Amino acid sequence: MTIYLIRHAQSAFNAVYDPNKPDPMILDAPITALGKAQAQQAQSEVKQLDLINVIVSPFTRTLQTAQLIFGNRLPFQINSEVREQLCNSCDVGSPPHKLAKDYPHLDFGHLDDCWWHDGEKDHRGISVEPEEVLLERANRFADFLKRESIHSTAIVSHGNFIRALTGIQPKNCEVIEFNPR
């Protein structure tokens, strides 16, 4: 039951974020030129893997990363369970109708208008997702992978989600083999 977790390529938010400065307020950040190069490098790494499916978070940075790595050679399943923990502006997503316009070949019809974490807003207007909510979501997703016997699948996701699932904090476009227990 081999699964490969791939963190998205460098985003515009990743490129400018400094924890000692105010949030740059880049909603649903796209990837950068460096991110595109990272994805192309990851493409050569995953080419040799025996994959049949790609599960992708609905953020622009993961969709762009998945497109660059896999092109149209594998089917994509959009799954908001593998989204990033909402901590900053980049973790506020785009509504399904906008995503469908940008990616007409993908299905976003099953997503709620607000498919990212929605709760009490902080001083920036951001609904920060508590760590325990992230961990619960990661455990639920791991259970789904086991229950559905998901295998030979790449999951294009995010640093904090992958950390919650595996205990590993990945670099941009890092590929991690994962076997849910």
N, C-alpha and C positions, 0 to 999 in steps of 0.2 A: 504494500500500500504506500508507494512512494509519492510524496508531495514535495514540491519545491516552492518555498516562499521567496518572493523577490520584492525588495523595497523599491519604491519608485525612484526615478532619476532625480537629480538635483532640481528643485523648483526655484522659481523667482523668490519665494519667501526664504528658502534655505540659503540662498546666495547673499541675502542682506540681513538676515536675522542676527541680532545681538541681544542676549538675555539681559544686558545692562542698559539697554535703550528701549524706548517705547515700541510696541508692536507696529510694524510697518503697514498694517492694515491692507494686506493683499489677499482678498477673498479667493478661494478656490484657485490657488496659484498654478499657473502653467509651468512646464519645465523650461530650463535655460538652454543655451547653446552647449554648455558643458554637460547638462543633463542629456541632451540628444546624443552626444559622444559617448556618455556612460551607457546609454541604452544600446547603442550600436555595438559596444564592446561586450555587453551582456548577451547580445544576440548570438555572438559566436560561441559563448559558453553554453547556452541552452539548446543550441542547434543539435547537439549530440545526445540530448536527453530524450527518452522515450515518453513523449507527452501526447495526450489525446484531448485535452481541454484546458482552458484558462479561466480562472475565476478572478474578476477584477473589481476593485473598489470603484465607486462611481465618481471619485474626484478627478478633475481634469488631469492632474499630474500622473495618476495611475493609468488613466485611459491612454494618455499620450505615450507613456512608457511601454505599456502593453502593445500598442500599435507598432511602435518602433521595433520592439523585440520580436514580435510574432507575426506582424503583418496580418494577412488574411488566411494564413495556413491552418489555424486552429479555431474552433468555435469559442466565443467569449460568453461567459455568464456574468452578468452584473449582479453583485451581491453587496448590499450596504452593511452587512455584518462585519466585513473585513475593512471597514472605513477606519480612519485615524481617530484617536482620542481627541475630542475637541478641547484644545488648550489655547489656540491662537487664531487669528483671523483667517489664516490659510486653511483651517479646518472647518470653515463654514462652506458648505457645498453649493452647487447650482441646482435649481429645480429641474425635474425630469424633462419638461418641455424644452428647456434650453439645451440640455445634454442631447436630446433627440435631434435637435436642429444641428448641433455640432457633429454628432455621430449618428447619422440617419440609418446606418446599417446595424446598429445595436438596439436592443430592447430595454427601455427604461420604464415601460408601462406599469410594472409591478411596484415601483418606488413611490413612497409618499412624497408630497411636495417638499416637506422638510424631512429628509431621510437621515440627516445627521443629528447629533444629540441636541435636544431642545429642553432647556430648563431655565432656572433663574439666571439672569444676565449679570455679569460683573460690570465694573466701571467702564470697560471698553465696549459694552454691548454684546459680549461673548458669553455663551452658556457653557462654561467649563464643565467637561464630563469628569465626574469623580473617578478615581482609580478603581474603586470597587465595582463601579458600573462597567468600566472597560474590562476588568478581569472576568466578570460574569459573562459578558458578551464573548470574550475569547474562549471561555470554557464551553459556552453554548455552541460556538462554531466548531470546536474540537469534537464535541459530541456528535454534531451533524456529520462531520467527516467520517467518523467511525460508523455511525448508524447507517449512512448511505454507502459505505464502502468506497469512498472516493479514492481514486488512485491515478497515477500517471497524469497528474494535474499540476499546473503552475498557478500560484496565487499571487497576484500583483497587488501589494498592500502597502503598509506604512510602518515606520519605525516602532512607534509605541504599541501598535497592535501586534506586530511580530514579537516584540519583547514580552507582551502579556501572554502570548501563546507558547513561547519557547524559552524565555529567560535571556535571550540574546538580543542586544541592541545592534541592528545591522547598519552598515553604511549604505549610501545611495547605490542602488542597482546590485547590491550583494545578493547572491543566491544561496539559500540555506535549505538543506535537505531536512524534511520534517516527517516524523512518523508519530501520529497521535496515539496515545496510549489510553 
